[in-house]
């Protein structure tokens, strides 16, 4: 693993954490308005996040 690979992994993890911090309040607000939409959006967000992290850390 090169230094560039390690930097890319750290960047991806940082972005992932930032997105979670930004999206959490959105999920809370949406849950108050439309529970089904909130659950669907949250599930999709989690799946995409897992795929992105998996592709970065496995390659």
DRENDO-1510 file (C-alpha; in Angstrom, 1 decimal, always signed):
<recs>
REC; n; res; u; v; w
REC; 1; UNK; +0.0; +0.0; +0.0 .
REC; 2; UNK; +1.4; +3.3; -1.0 .
REC; 3; UNK; +1.2; +6.6; +0.8 .
REC; 4; UNK; -1.2; +7.8; -1.9 .
REC; 5; UNK; -3.5; +4.8; -1.2 .
REC; 6; UNK; -3.5; +5.6; +2.5 .
REC; 7; UNK; -4.3; +9.2; +1.8 .
REC; 8; UNK; -7.2; +8.2; -0.4 .
REC; 9; UNK; -8.6; +5.9; +2.2 .
REC; 10; UNK; -8.4; +8.6; +4.9 .
REC; 11; UNK; -10.0; +11.1; +2.6 .
REC; 12; UNK; -12.9; +8.7; +1.8 .
REC; 13; UNK; -13.4; +7.9; +5.5 .
REC; 14; UNK; -13.4; +11.7; +6.3 .
REC; 15; UNK; -16.0; +12.4; +3.6 .
REC; 16; UNK; -18.1; +9.5; +4.8 .
REC; 17; UNK; -18.2; +10.8; +8.3 .
REC; 18; UNK; -18.9; +14.4; +7.1 .
REC; 19; UNK; -21.8; +13.1; +5.0 .
REC; 20; UNK; -23.2; +11.2; +8.0 .
REC; 21; UNK; -23.1; +14.4; +10.0 .
REC; 22; UNK; -24.8; +16.4; +7.4 .
REC; 23; UNK; -27.5; +13.8; +6.5 .
REC; 24; UNK; -28.5; +12.8; +10.0 .
REC; 25; UNK; -30.5; +16.0; +10.6 .
REC; 26; UNK; -32.1; +15.6; +7.2 .
REC; 27; UNK; -33.2; +12.1; +8.1 .
REC; 28; UNK; -34.6; +13.3; +11.4 .
REC; 29; UNK; -36.6; +16.1; +9.7 .
REC; 30; UNK; -37.9; +13.9; +6.9 .
REC; 31; UNK; -38.9; +11.2; +9.5 .
REC; 32; UNK; -41.3; +13.8; +11.0 .
REC; 33; UNK; -42.9; +14.5; +7.6 .
REC; 34; UNK; -42.8; +11.1; +5.9 .
REC; 35; UNK; -41.5; +8.1; +7.7 .
REC; 36; UNK; -41.5; +5.8; +4.7 .
REC; 37; UNK; -39.5; +8.2; +2.6 .
REC; 38; UNK; -37.0; +8.7; +5.5 .
REC; 39; UNK; -36.5; +4.9; +5.9 .
REC; 40; UNK; -36.0; +4.5; +2.1 .
REC; 41; UNK; -33.6; +7.3; +1.8 .
REC; 42; UNK; -31.6; +6.2; +4.9 .
REC; 43; UNK; -31.4; +2.6; +3.6 .
REC; 44; UNK; -30.2; +3.8; +0.2 .
REC; 45; UNK; -27.6; +6.1; +1.8 .
REC; 46; UNK; -26.3; +3.2; +3.9 .
REC; 47; UNK; -26.0; +0.9; +0.9 .
REC; 48; UNK; -24.1; +3.4; -1.2 .
REC; 49; UNK; -21.8; +4.3; +1.7 .
REC; 50; UNK; -21.0; +0.6; +2.2 .
REC; 51; UNK; -20.2; +0.1; -1.5 .
REC; 52; UNK; -18.0; +3.1; -1.6 .
REC; 53; UNK; -16.1; +2.2; +1.6 .
REC; 54; UNK; -15.8; -1.5; +0.5 .
REC; 55; UNK; -14.4; -0.5; -2.9 .
REC; 56; UNK; -11.8; +1.8; -1.4 .
REC; 57; UNK; -10.6; -0.5; +1.3 .
REC; 58; UNK; -10.5; -3.7; -0.7 .
REC; 59; UNK; -8.7; -2.3; -3.8 .
</recs>
